[in-house]
Amino acid sequence: MRRLPAYALVLLGALVMLLPFVAAFGNSLKSFAQYIQVPPVWLPDPVRWDNYAEVWRRTPFGLYLANSMVIAVLAVAGNVLTSSMVGHALARSRLPGRQALLTMALGTMMLPTVITIVPNFVLFRSLGWLDTMLPLIVPYWLATPFGIFLMRQTFLGIPRDFEEAAGIDGANPWQVFWRIHLPLAKPALATLAVFTFMASWSAVLEPTIYLTSPENYTLPIGVMSLKGEFVGNDQLVTAAAMMSLLPMLVVFVLAQRYFVRGAVSAGLKG
Amino acid sequence: MRLRMLATAAVAVLTVAATASCGGGTGGEPGTVTLRLGFYAAAGDPADTTMRKLVKEFTAANPSIKVELEVAPYVQFFQKLRTQIAGGQAPQVWLSDGVLVQEFAARGALADLSERVKTLDAADYHGLELNRDAKGRIFGFPQGAQTPVLFYNKKMFAEAGVDEPTAEWTYDDLAAAAKKLTKDTNGDGKPETYGFRAYSPGFTESWWPIIKAFGGDIVTDENRKVVIDSPRSKAALDWMLAAMGKEKFAPDVVATESMGKGAVHQMFATGRVAMSYGIYARSLPALSAGVDFGVAPLPKGPAGRGNVAIVNSWVVSKAASPEQADAAWKWITFFSGDGPQRAWAELGEAIPINKQVAESALPAERRRAFLDSLAEADDLGTNAVWSEYTEALAKRINQALSGAMPVAQALTTAQQEAQQIIDRFQASGPR
């Protein structure tokens, strides 16, 4: 009973957070004329579910969804695996110069993507990877600076006793990593997985630059391809955006438990 | 075990992704030429559909030419194109925003079309002369033209009992009518509908033609010398400031910007303003919102109407092989022909560049205002650094129009900063 005011406050906060979402959902059901109406109206009239159908008529939306899924899943798998391996090595091995390596890796985070996009474009062109999904997947299989940093911090926080005990039982370094440390790092792995998924799922610049054929498009650029220069098909774009939110929502709900814990613990150790 | 499964799966998927994507691209039988053709349009929009239909007709008539399309919405198209140019991977022919042709040309990305243009009768096409650069060269062949005119809402004029605009209107007539059309219906001291939309972040439909109408200019000397800092430009901006401030017949900068990006062009379509400068393409949102509107020539200022035009153009990559360049030119002349021009005019997006088609295909009630304005139009100060220098100008002028900087100071600063940008490019090796 005493908690009631607190719940009310949280509920209110949640409602405020939900408002833009509700507004966007309403907008996705309007006609263009109603979409641009001033002052804006909340309730679409008439409700145009056909906007959703129109998106499917205009674009191979299912294909975009599949492409984004393939890319995101492979990006997550690659980043989680390789970043945790590199992070583990930097945290646990007595590799000379490991501090410098870490600093260098983190340094690349300071370079904005727009700076590296042309050299990357030239590189991927010479590899013959343009208009394929490879430029959007392979970089994640080479470990990312954020992933390395997150996993290194996590592994640093695991007491040495575990690996010493495993060593006595005859475990080699790989087994220590795979059977002892990795399971202990589950929250961080889940965090990394969610962050990677989100980054890959919502990437705009790279797919715009590297992909040309509509059959290779990812969801965000598929959604944006509906945007007109003079008559904004804003209601269609919003409908498409609504649909593209769903998979993200599912991933978030599934990983929520780990995600929150991981973000908190990473914050403490960072 | 699980790791091995994961790795195997990953390798399998990567292989599939790689092989699946290697299918298209090069190849083709001997004697055929593959042309990569780029244009900007929203997926599934009428423009997209029409262009694809025209390409199909073109390849049917020219079986030796295979066309690969590269289509993206406007912003993404040019973002990608700049990377493609830098990476030596640009399409062989693409549709360029008219104001960007000089930028691409100055960076050595475009083939000079001057010789090819000589094979046509230049008098048959709108916009060709506007596309000539300082040395008389032509790098872009007109695809569609845009020029601002005065849009007005017939219903609002009738309701307010105000006479509709005529070709003889001056800026004083515009102001007088706009004042009568401004309405504060709920009496809160802030109008709900305004007579005129003066400010816009897009200057083609705002301060650029107004400054010219007042006798000022923006760039001269082959678009290399910025001359915006003049008493006449100041008079133009003062007129705009009064419209938004003292006279209150136009929404001010804050009110306009707070409506969100892109909303400024919807103000007319949503009935927030009774009059607005708009290019031909602005008919589309107004029509789709069901507004009963008319168009009139821009009002006369002390120095005329200040008409300007943007001529969106087909350009050919310098890196195209001779066969590809020939094929590209074939496409350009095909697109400029009667049938394709008529199909394109039906979209209502741009003024057809084929003069014959323009005379017959434009809606009769809007034809004269647009074609007369186009005939009198100057180019929009295009040069190799158009995007950069106009951004510098717009930044200061918007500050002046929002009251953040005195007009005189804004003009002085704008001129200096814009000139620096042009000079820096000239110094780096003029072409």
Chai-1 contact restraints between the chains, C-beta under 6 A:
chainA,res_idxA,chainB,res_idxB,connection_type,confidence,min_distance_angstrom,max_distance_angstrom,comment,restraint_id
A,F32,B,S288,contact,1.0,0.0,6.0,A-B,restraint_1
A,A33,B,A289,contact,1.0,0.0,6.0,A-B,restraint_2
A,I36,B,Q266,contact,1.0,0.0,6.0,A-B,restraint_3
A,I36,B,T270,contact,1.0,0.0,6.0,A-B,restraint_4
A,V38,B,T270,contact,1.0,0.0,6.0,A-B,restraint_5
A,V38,B,R272,contact,1.0,0.0,6.0,A-B,restraint_6
A,R58,B,A43,contact,1.0,0.0,6.0,A-B,restraint_7
A,R58,B,G44,contact,1.0,0.0,6.0,A-B,restraint_8
A,T59,B,A43,contact,1.0,0.0,6.0,A-B,restraint_9
A,L74,B,V13,contact,1.0,0.0,6.0,A-B,restraint_10
A,A77,B,A10,contact,1.0,0.0,6.0,A-B,restraint_11
A,I117,B,T83,contact,1.0,0.0,6.0,A-B,restraint_12
A,V118,B,T83,contact,1.0,0.0,6.0,A-B,restraint_13
A,V118,B,A86,contact,1.0,0.0,6.0,A-B,restraint_14
A,F121,B,T83,contact,1.0,0.0,6.0,A-B,restraint_15
A,F121,B,G87,contact,1.0,0.0,6.0,A-B,restraint_16
A,V122,B,G87,contact,1.0,0.0,6.0,A-B,restraint_17
A,R125,B,G87,contact,1.0,0.0,6.0,A-B,restraint_18
A,R125,B,Q89,contact,1.0,0.0,6.0,A-B,restraint_19
A,T132,B,S21,contact,1.0,0.0,6.0,A-B,restraint_20
A,M133,B,A17,contact,1.0,0.0,6.0,A-B,restraint_21
A,T208,B,Q76,contact,1.0,0.0,6.0,A-B,restraint_22
A,T208,B,K80,contact,1.0,0.0,6.0,A-B,restraint_23
A,I209,B,K80,contact,1.0,0.0,6.0,A-B,restraint_24
A,I209,B,T83,contact,1.0,0.0,6.0,A-B,restraint_25
A,T212,B,E70,contact,1.0,0.0,6.0,A-B,restraint_26
A,M224,B,P73,contact,1.0,0.0,6.0,A-B,restraint_27
A,S225,B,A43,contact,1.0,0.0,6.0,A-B,restraint_28
A,S225,B,P73,contact,1.0,0.0,6.0,A-B,restraint_29
A,L226,B,A42,contact,1.0,0.0,6.0,A-B,restraint_30
A,L226,B,A43,contact,1.0,0.0,6.0,A-B,restraint_31
A,K227,B,A42,contact,1.0,0.0,6.0,A-B,restraint_32
A,K227,B,P73,contact,1.0,0.0,6.0,A-B,restraint_33
A,G228,B,A42,contact,1.0,0.0,6.0,A-B,restraint_34
A,G228,B,D45,contact,1.0,0.0,6.0,A-B,restraint_35
A,E229,B,Y74,contact,1.0,0.0,6.0,A-B,restraint_36
A,F230,B,A281,contact,1.0,0.0,6.0,A-B,restraint_37
A,F230,B,L284,contact,1.0,0.0,6.0,A-B,restraint_38
A,V231,B,L284,contact,1.0,0.0,6.0,A-B,restraint_39
A,V231,B,P285,contact,1.0,0.0,6.0,A-B,restraint_40
A,V231,B,S288,contact,1.0,0.0,6.0,A-B,restraint_41
